[in-house]
C-alpha cells in the first residue's frame, strides 16, 4: 500500500451557506476534497453550532442518523487540531494559510463506493481516519452530472485531543 500526502488550503472557502454549497458540489467529485470540506465545516460548528450544522448536514451522508458532535461543541480544540500547525503547545493556533493535511492510498479498495482517508491531527501527533461514501448521481437529492462523495463514518475524528500546555 502506498500512501500519498497532500496539504490542502481551506482559507479560501466561503462562509456563506449558498456559496459553500456551490463550491462543495464542484469539489465533492473527489473524496479528498470532501474530507477537507468536512474539517472546514467542523471548525465552523465549533464556533457556531447552528451554522456548522447547516454545513455538516450537506456533507454527511444520512445526517439525521449521524454520530453526535457534542464532543466538538464541548471542546473546540478537537476541530482546530485538524488544521496544520495547531497543537497543544501553541494552544491549537493553526499555521497560516489554513491548511488540512490528508494522507490516502491512491489505490481503490475492495469496496469501490467507500474510501478511507487519514487527517493529520496535531492534538494526538498522528492521523485519524475518515470514511467517505460515493453516492451515484441518480440518487443525489439534487441534479448533478457526476457521482459525489459524502462523509460516511467519522467516530475517530470527534475523539478528544491533548489538553493545551
GROMACS elastic network, one bead per residue, 0.5 to 0.9 nm:
[ bonds ]
;  ai    aj funct       b0    kb
    1   105     6  0.66702   500
    1   106     6  0.85813   500
    1   107     6  0.77879   500
    2   104     6  0.82324   500
    2   105     6  0.57207   500
    2   106     6  0.70659   500
    2   107     6  0.79155   500
    3   103     6  0.62779   500
    3   104     6  0.51818   500
    3   106     6  0.67163   500
    3   107     6  0.89001   500
    4   102     6  0.82341   500
    4   103     6  0.55577   500
    4   104     6  0.54602   500
    4   105     6  0.61806   500
    4   106     6  0.68392   500
    5   101     6  0.69675   500
    5   102     6  0.56169   500
    5   104     6  0.65451   500
    5   105     6  0.89264   500
    6    32     6  0.89653   500
    6   100     6  0.81945   500
    6   101     6  0.57564   500
    6   102     6  0.53188   500
    6   103     6  0.64228   500
    6   104     6  0.85370   500
    7    84     6  0.84707   500
    7    99     6  0.61979   500
    7   100     6  0.56284   500
    7   102     6  0.63669   500
    7   103     6  0.88851   500
    8    33     6  0.83803   500
    8    36     6  0.73479   500
    8    98     6  0.84512   500
    8    99     6  0.53137   500
    8   100     6  0.53139   500
    8   101     6  0.64571   500
    8   102     6  0.77621   500
    9    12     6  0.72348   500
    9    13     6  0.86640   500
    9    36     6  0.86137   500
    9    97     6  0.67168   500
    9    98     6  0.56568   500
    9   100     6  0.63793   500
    9   101     6  0.89243   500
   10    13     6  0.55956   500
   10    36     6  0.75455   500
   10    37     6  0.78580   500
   10    40     6  0.67769   500
   10    97     6  0.78248   500
   10    98     6  0.55483   500
   10    99     6  0.56464   500
   10   100     6  0.72065   500
   11    14     6  0.84994   500
   11    40     6  0.89076   500
   11    96     6  0.84444   500
   11    97     6  0.62159   500
   11    98     6  0.51321   500
   11    99     6  0.73560   500
   12    98     6  0.87280   500
   13    19     6  0.87940   500
   13    20     6  0.70364   500
   13    23     6  0.77805   500
   13    37     6  0.84867   500
   13    40     6  0.81614   500
   14    17     6  0.75871   500
   14    18     6  0.88144   500
   14    19     6  0.60237   500
   14    20     6  0.52818   500
   14    23     6  0.79116   500
   15    18     6  0.88371   500
   15    19     6  0.75312   500
   15    20     6  0.65281   500
   15    44     6  0.83282   500
   16    19     6  0.53705   500
   16    20     6  0.59200   500
   16    21     6  0.86640   500
   17    21     6  0.61425   500
   17    22     6  0.87153   500
   17    51     6  0.82428   500
   17    54     6  0.74666   500
   17    55     6  0.68043   500
   18    21     6  0.51992   500
   18    22     6  0.64553   500
   18    23     6  0.87648   500
   19    22     6  0.51888   500
   19    23     6  0.62454   500
   19    24     6  0.84750   500
   20    23     6  0.51082   500
   20    24     6  0.58045   500
   20    25     6  0.84751   500
   20    55     6  0.78644   500
   21    25     6  0.60107   500
   21    26     6  0.86265   500
   21    55     6  0.81928   500
   21    58     6  0.76252   500
   22    25     6  0.54818   500
   22    26     6  0.66622   500
   22    27     6  0.89778   500
   23    26     6  0.53782   500
   23    27     6  0.64045   500
   23    28     6  0.87120   500
   24    27     6  0.50357   500
   24    28     6  0.57750   500
   24    33     6  0.83560   500
   24    34     6  0.75868   500
   24    37     6  0.72372   500
   24    58     6  0.88800   500
   24    59     6  0.83992   500
   25    28     6  0.53294   500
   25    29     6  0.74448   500
   25   144     6  0.82630   500
   25   148     6  0.76342   500
   26    29     6  0.67072   500
   27    30     6  0.62549   500
   27    31     6  0.85615   500
   27    32     6  0.89185   500
   27    33     6  0.57295   500
   27    34     6  0.68785   500
   27    37     6  0.86158   500
   27   148     6  0.86091   500
   28    31     6  0.63628   500
   28    32     6  0.81959   500
   28    33     6  0.59544   500
   28    34     6  0.51164   500
   28    35     6  0.88628   500
   28    37     6  0.85660   500
   28    59     6  0.88413   500
   28   147     6  0.84671   500
   28   148     6  0.52408   500
   28   149     6  0.53830   500
   28   150     6  0.73677   500
   29    33     6  0.78503   500
   29    34     6  0.80165   500
   29   134     6  0.86688   500
   29   146     6  0.67481   500
   29   147     6  0.63518   500
   29   149     6  0.60718   500
   30    33     6  0.54634   500
   30    34     6  0.65964   500
   30    35     6  0.89865   500
   30   148     6  0.73194   500
   30   149     6  0.65512   500
   31    34     6  0.50213   500
   31    35     6  0.62738   500
   31    36     6  0.87558   500
   31   115     6  0.71230   500
   31   116     6  0.86996   500
   31   117     6  0.82140   500
   31   132     6  0.65221   500
   31   133     6  0.81257   500
   31   134     6  0.80170   500
   31   148     6  0.80272   500
   31   149     6  0.53592   500
   31   150     6  0.75164   500
   31   151     6  0.86206   500
   32    35     6  0.51656   500
   32    36     6  0.64096   500
   32    37     6  0.87396   500
   32   102     6  0.73081   500
   32   103     6  0.88720   500
   32   104     6  0.81525   500
   32   117     6  0.72085   500
   32   132     6  0.89542   500
   32   149     6  0.88784   500
   33    36     6  0.50871   500
   33    37     6  0.61399   500
   33    38     6  0.85674   500
   33   149     6  0.87507   500
   34    37     6  0.50255   500
   34    38     6  0.61656   500
   34    39     6  0.88328   500
   34    59     6  0.73448   500
   34   132     6  0.79381   500
   34   148     6  0.87885   500
   34   149     6  0.63622   500
   34   150     6  0.64388   500
   34   151     6  0.71213   500
   35    38     6  0.50654   500
   35    39     6  0.65450   500
   35    40     6  0.88250   500
   35   102     6  0.81897   500
   35   117     6  0.76182   500
   35   118     6  0.89288   500
   35   119     6  0.81038   500
   35   130     6  0.72529   500
   35   131     6  0.84810   500
   35   132     6  0.76407   500
   35   149     6  0.89366   500
   35   150     6  0.82579   500
   35   151     6  0.70580   500
   36    39     6  0.51974   500
   36    40     6  0.63404   500
   36    41     6  0.86952   500
   36    99     6  0.88855   500
   36   100     6  0.64574   500
   36   101     6  0.84982   500
   36   102     6  0.78849   500
   36   119     6  0.85321   500
   37    41     6  0.61563   500
   37    42     6  0.86110   500
   37    56     6  0.89884   500
   37    59     6  0.77951   500
   38    41     6  0.50131   500
   38    42     6  0.60937   500
   38    43     6  0.86692   500
   38    55     6  0.83566   500
   38    56     6  0.68526   500
   38    59     6  0.66446   500
   38    60     6  0.81769   500
   38   151     6  0.74376   500
   39    43     6  0.63523   500
   39    44     6  0.87618   500
   39    79     6  0.69732   500
   39    80     6  0.86984   500
   39    82     6  0.69147   500
   39    83     6  0.81215   500
   39   100     6  0.76933   500
   39   119     6  0.87986   500
   40    43     6  0.53203   500
   40    44     6  0.65307   500
   40    45     6  0.88286   500
   40    55     6  0.89886   500
   40    79     6  0.85028   500
   40    83     6  0.89093   500
   40   100     6  0.87234   500
   41    45     6  0.61458   500
   41    46     6  0.86390   500
   41    51     6  0.89474   500
   41    52     6  0.58370   500
   41    53     6  0.81669   500
   41    54     6  0.87812   500
   41    55     6  0.56416   500
   41    56     6  0.58308   500
   41    59     6  0.85456   500
   42    46     6  0.61825   500
   42    47     6  0.87993   500
   42    52     6  0.66377   500
   42    53     6  0.87073   500
   42    55     6  0.84501   500
   42    56     6  0.72280   500
   42    69     6  0.89437   500
   42    72     6  0.76643   500
   42    78     6  0.89368   500
   42    79     6  0.57015   500
   42    80     6  0.85350   500
   43    46     6  0.50319   500
   43    47     6  0.65515   500
   43    48     6  0.86594   500
   43    52     6  0.76871   500
   43    72     6  0.86951   500
   43    76     6  0.77316   500
   43    78     6  0.87525   500
   43    79     6  0.51648   500
   43    80     6  0.63690   500
   44    47     6  0.52618   500
   44    48     6  0.59307   500
   44    49     6  0.74140   500
   44    51     6  0.69928   500
   44    53     6  0.86446   500
   44    55     6  0.80759   500
   44    79     6  0.87279   500
   45    48     6  0.50240   500
   45    50     6  0.71427   500
   45    51     6  0.65330   500
   45    53     6  0.63473   500
   45    54     6  0.88298   500
   45    55     6  0.81472   500
   45    56     6  0.80097   500
   45    69     6  0.88746   500
   45    72     6  0.76251   500
   45    73     6  0.73461   500
   45    76     6  0.87525   500
   45    79     6  0.84912   500
   46    49     6  0.62931   500
   46    52     6  0.73341   500
   46    72     6  0.58764   500
   46    73     6  0.55236   500
   46    74     6  0.83584   500
   46    75     6  0.77956   500
   46    76     6  0.51001   500
   46    77     6  0.83277   500
   46    78     6  0.85384   500
   46    79     6  0.66499   500
   46    80     6  0.84551   500
   47    51     6  0.87086   500
   47    52     6  0.78229   500
   47    73     6  0.82108   500
   47    76     6  0.74225   500
   48    51     6  0.55728   500
   48    52     6  0.59002   500
   48    53     6  0.85593   500
   48    73     6  0.88211   500
   49    53     6  0.59889   500
   49    54     6  0.87243   500
   49    73     6  0.71567   500
   50    53     6  0.52325   500
   50    54     6  0.66483   500
   51    54     6  0.52859   500
   51    55     6  0.66708   500
   51    56     6  0.88420   500
   52    55     6  0.51495   500
   52    56     6  0.60470   500
   52    57     6  0.84142   500
   53    56     6  0.50064   500
   53    57     6  0.57650   500
   53    58     6  0.85255   500
   54    57     6  0.52948   500
   54    58     6  0.66250   500
   55    58     6  0.54532   500
   55    59     6  0.67778   500
   55    60     6  0.89974   500
   56    59     6  0.51015   500
   56    60     6  0.59034   500
   56    63     6  0.78344   500
   57    60     6  0.55061   500
   57    61     6  0.78860   500
   57    62     6  0.82433   500
   57    63     6  0.54243   500
   57    64     6  0.81728   500
   58    61     6  0.79896   500
   58    63     6  0.80416   500
   58   150     6  0.85121   500
   59    63     6  0.82219   500
   59   149     6  0.84344   500
   59   150     6  0.54560   500
   59   151     6  0.59665   500
   60    63     6  0.53076   500
   60    66     6  0.75428   500
   60   132     6  0.88513   500
   60   150     6  0.55989   500
   60   152     6  0.63051   500
   60   153     6  0.86317   500
   61    64     6  0.87595   500
   61    65     6  0.89199   500
   61    66     6  0.79512   500
   61   132     6  0.85780   500
   61   133     6  0.76819   500
   61   135     6  0.88241   500
   61   149     6  0.88322   500
   61   150     6  0.54711   500
   61   151     6  0.56988   500
   61   152     6  0.55792   500
   61   153     6  0.88190   500
   62    65     6  0.57793   500
   62    66     6  0.63469   500
   62   152     6  0.80091   500
   63    67     6  0.83464   500
   64    67     6  0.89731   500
   65    68     6  0.88249   500
   66    69     6  0.86135   500
   66   152     6  0.86124   500
   66   153     6  0.84973   500
   67   153     6  0.84097   500
   67   154     6  0.79203   500
   67   155     6  0.72182   500
   68    71     6  0.77774   500
   68   158     6  0.88555   500
   69    72     6  0.55212   500
   69    73     6  0.67270   500
   69    74     6  0.89415   500
   69   158     6  0.69190   500
   70    73     6  0.50470   500
   70    74     6  0.61376   500
   70    75     6  0.85609   500
   70   158     6  0.86052   500
   71    74     6  0.50552   500
   71    75     6  0.59576   500
   71    76     6  0.82800   500
   71    78     6  0.78636   500
   71   158     6  0.62525   500
   71   159     6  0.70876   500
   71   160     6  0.71825   500
   72    75     6  0.51430   500
   72    76     6  0.55316   500
   72    77     6  0.77451   500
   72    78     6  0.60249   500
   72    79     6  0.65105   500
   72   158     6  0.64390   500
   72   159     6  0.85056   500
   72   160     6  0.84813   500
   73    76     6  0.62313   500
   75    78     6  0.59857   500
   75    79     6  0.81298   500
   75   160     6  0.76849   500
   75   161     6  0.87608   500
   76    79     6  0.57572   500
   76    80     6  0.65702   500
   76    81     6  0.87918   500
   77    81     6  0.57984   500
   77    82     6  0.89332   500
   77    86     6  0.87245   500
   77    87     6  0.87861   500
   77    88     6  0.87487   500
   77    91     6  0.82700   500
   77    92     6  0.63041   500
   77   123     6  0.79729   500
   77   160     6  0.84645   500
   77   161     6  0.73016   500
   77   162     6  0.88408   500
   77   163     6  0.85675   500
   77   164     6  0.87792   500
   78    81     6  0.52831   500
   78    82     6  0.73886   500
   78    92     6  0.89660   500
   78   121     6  0.86993   500
   78   123     6  0.72735   500
   78   157     6  0.80442   500
   78   158     6  0.67289   500
   78   159     6  0.73432   500
   78   160     6  0.61571   500
   78   161     6  0.59120   500
   78   162     6  0.89129   500
   79    82     6  0.59441   500
   79    83     6  0.77871   500
   79   157     6  0.84135   500
   79   158     6  0.78823   500
   80    83     6  0.55609   500
   80    84     6  0.87614   500
   80    86     6  0.64554   500
   80    87     6  0.84840   500
   80    92     6  0.61659   500
   80    93     6  0.75419   500
   80    94     6  0.72013   500
   80   121     6  0.88189   500
   80   122     6  0.87558   500
   80   123     6  0.86704   500
   81    84     6  0.76175   500
   81    85     6  0.81636   500
   81    86     6  0.52802   500
   81    87     6  0.61518   500
   81    88     6  0.84445   500
   81    92     6  0.61680   500
   81    93     6  0.85189   500
   81    94     6  0.79457   500
   81   120     6  0.82245   500
   81   121     6  0.53173   500
   81   122     6  0.51375   500
   81   123     6  0.51770   500
   81   124     6  0.83781   500
   81   161     6  0.76156   500
   82    85     6  0.86510   500
   82    86     6  0.72349   500
   82    94     6  0.87575   500
   82    99     6  0.86181   500
   82   100     6  0.63458   500
   82   101     6  0.77154   500
   82   119     6  0.67367   500
   82   120     6  0.58602   500
   82   122     6  0.65130   500
   82   123     6  0.78335   500
   82   157     6  0.88175   500
   83    86     6  0.57607   500
   83    87     6  0.89111   500
   83    92     6  0.85526   500
   83    93     6  0.84969   500
   83    94     6  0.56323   500
   83    95     6  0.75808   500
   83    98     6  0.64614   500
   83    99     6  0.56831   500
   83   100     6  0.51543   500
   83   101     6  0.75347   500
   83   120     6  0.78184   500
   83   121     6  0.74359   500
   83   122     6  0.77394   500
   84    87     6  0.85462   500
   84    93     6  0.89902   500
   84    94     6  0.57015   500
   84    95     6  0.59064   500
   84    96     6  0.83963   500
   84    97     6  0.89757   500
   84    98     6  0.69559   500
   84    99     6  0.54179   500
   84   100     6  0.56763   500
   84   101     6  0.65474   500
   84   120     6  0.75201   500
   84   121     6  0.79271   500
   84   122     6  0.73205   500
   85    90     6  0.84989   500
   85    92     6  0.76602   500
   85    93     6  0.69273   500
   85    96     6  0.84721   500
   85    98     6  0.89908   500
   85    99     6  0.86472   500
   85   122     6  0.69174   500
   86    89     6  0.84179   500
   86    90     6  0.67915   500
   86    91     6  0.72951   500
   86    95     6  0.68307   500
   86   121     6  0.82129   500
   86   122     6  0.57283   500
   86   123     6  0.75402   500
   87    90     6  0.57697   500
   87    91     6  0.63576   500
   87    93     6  0.69940   500
   87    94     6  0.77713   500
   87   121     6  0.81362   500
   87   123     6  0.53522   500
   87   124     6  0.83433   500
   87   125     6  0.83130   500
   87   162     6  0.83967   500
   87   164     6  0.76988   500
   88    91     6  0.50560   500
   88    92     6  0.55407   500
   88    93     6  0.86249   500
   88   122     6  0.75160   500
   88   123     6  0.62717   500
   88   161     6  0.85420   500
   88   162     6  0.63816   500
   88   163     6  0.61137   500
   88   165     6  0.56899   500
   89    92     6  0.73427   500
   89   164     6  0.60853   500
   89   165     6  0.52438   500
   90    93     6  0.57376   500
   90    94     6  0.84488   500
   90   164     6  0.74642   500
   90   165     6  0.76884   500
   91   163     6  0.85597   500
   91   164     6  0.52866   500
   91   165     6  0.70795   500
   92   122     6  0.80687   500
   92   123     6  0.79641   500
   92   164     6  0.73984   500
   94    97     6  0.83924   500
   94    98     6  0.67141   500
   94    99     6  0.82578   500
   95    98     6  0.61690   500
   95    99     6  0.75787   500
   96    99     6  0.74353   500
  100   119     6  0.73450   500
  100   120     6  0.71692   500
  101   118     6  0.84023   500
  101   119     6  0.59338   500
  101   120     6  0.52054   500
  101   121     6  0.84097   500
  101   127     6  0.89381   500
  102   117     6  0.67663   500
  102   118     6  0.56335   500
  102   120     6  0.61746   500
  102   127     6  0.82958   500
  103   117     6  0.59887   500
  103   119     6  0.64196   500
  103   120     6  0.76040   500
  103   127     6  0.79058   500
  104   107     6  0.87556   500
  104   115     6  0.87271   500
  104   116     6  0.71928   500
  104   118     6  0.61711   500
  104   119     6  0.88718   500
  105   108     6  0.75563   500
  105   109     6  0.86509   500
  105   115     6  0.88726   500
  105   116     6  0.82781   500
  105   117     6  0.75269   500
  108   111     6  0.76943   500
  108   112     6  0.61780   500
  108   114     6  0.87109   500
  108   115     6  0.75222   500
  109   112     6  0.59780   500
  109   113     6  0.87895   500
  109   114     6  0.76288   500
  109   115     6  0.71403   500
  109   116     6  0.89159   500
  110   113     6  0.88376   500
  110   114     6  0.85797   500
  111   114     6  0.55870   500
  111   115     6  0.78825   500
  112   115     6  0.73765   500
  112   133     6  0.88989   500
  112   134     6  0.81688   500
  113   132     6  0.82152   500
  113   133     6  0.55583   500
  113   135     6  0.75785   500
  113   149     6  0.87315   500
  114   131     6  0.67883   500
  114   132     6  0.56057   500
  114   134     6  0.63135   500
  114   149     6  0.87555   500
  114   152     6  0.84064   500
  115   130     6  0.83173   500
  115   131     6  0.56018   500
  115   132     6  0.52262   500
  115   133     6  0.65603   500
  115   134     6  0.82188   500
  115   149     6  0.89889   500
  116   129     6  0.63540   500
  116   130     6  0.55272   500
  116   132     6  0.62110   500
  116   133     6  0.89454   500
  116   153     6  0.89646   500
  117   128     6  0.81869   500
  117   129     6  0.56845   500
  117   130     6  0.54167   500
  117   131     6  0.63753   500
  117   132     6  0.79785   500
  118   127     6  0.53546   500
  118   128     6  0.51039   500
  118   130     6  0.60569   500
  118   131     6  0.86649   500
  119   126     6  0.83401   500
  119   127     6  0.50556   500
  119   128     6  0.52515   500
  119   129     6  0.63832   500
  119   130     6  0.72626   500
  119   157     6  0.82611   500
  120   124     6  0.89542   500
  120   125     6  0.77662   500
  120   126     6  0.60039   500
  120   128     6  0.66055   500
  121   124     6  0.58675   500
  121   125     6  0.59376   500
  121   126     6  0.55907   500
  121   127     6  0.54648   500
  121   128     6  0.67728   500
  121   157     6  0.88334   500
  121   161     6  0.85817   500
  122   126     6  0.69041   500
  122   127     6  0.84675   500
  122   161     6  0.84060   500
  122   162     6  0.89264   500
  123   126     6  0.80500   500
  123   160     6  0.82002   500
  123   162     6  0.53613   500
  123   163     6  0.81281   500
  123   164     6  0.89352   500
  124   127     6  0.79295   500
  124   128     6  0.89474   500
  124   160     6  0.88388   500
  124   161     6  0.59188   500
  124   162     6  0.64334   500
  128   154     6  0.88940   500
  128   156     6  0.60610   500
  128   157     6  0.61068   500
  129   153     6  0.86359   500
  129   154     6  0.70871   500
  129   155     6  0.84630   500
  129   156     6  0.64050   500
  129   157     6  0.69416   500
  130   151     6  0.74723   500
  130   152     6  0.77700   500
  130   153     6  0.60458   500
  130   154     6  0.50422   500
  130   155     6  0.79926   500
  130   156     6  0.74919   500
  130   157     6  0.69109   500
  131   150     6  0.87222   500
  131   151     6  0.62991   500
  131   152     6  0.54599   500
  131   154     6  0.65017   500
  132   149     6  0.61752   500
  132   150     6  0.54061   500
  132   153     6  0.67863   500
  132   154     6  0.88252   500
  133   148     6  0.82971   500
  133   149     6  0.54373   500
  133   150     6  0.53576   500
  133   151     6  0.63406   500
  133   152     6  0.56086   500
  133   153     6  0.87105   500
  134   147     6  0.65146   500
  134   148     6  0.55972   500
  134   150     6  0.64002   500
  134   151     6  0.89806   500
  135   138     6  0.83060   500
  135   139     6  0.65406   500
  135   140     6  0.67155   500
  135   147     6  0.56204   500
  135   148     6  0.54568   500
  135   149     6  0.61141   500
  135   150     6  0.72846   500
  136   139     6  0.54326   500
  136   140     6  0.66922   500
  136   146     6  0.75098   500
  136   148     6  0.68010   500
  136   149     6  0.89047   500
  137   140     6  0.52456   500
  137   141     6  0.87630   500
  137   142     6  0.84549   500
  137   143     6  0.73127   500
  137   144     6  0.60670   500
  137   145     6  0.65597   500
  137   146     6  0.55219   500
  137   148     6  0.68561   500
  138   141     6  0.84113   500
  138   142     6  0.87123   500
  138   143     6  0.77872   500
  138   144     6  0.82124   500
  138   145     6  0.89165   500
  138   146     6  0.89621   500
  138   147     6  0.80898   500
  139   142     6  0.84128   500
  139   147     6  0.88093   500
  140   143     6  0.68339   500
  140   144     6  0.76246   500
  140   147     6  0.81154   500
  140   148     6  0.81171   500
  144   147     6  0.75935   500
  144   148     6  0.85491   500
  149   152     6  0.89321   500
  151   154     6  0.74429   500
  153   156     6  0.86259   500
  154   157     6  0.52948   500
  154   158     6  0.70148   500
  155   158     6  0.57735   500
  155   159     6  0.69656   500
  156   159     6  0.53920   500
  156   160     6  0.89001   500
  157   160     6  0.85841   500
  158   161     6  0.89256   500
  160   163     6  0.89072   500
  162   165     6  0.87777   500
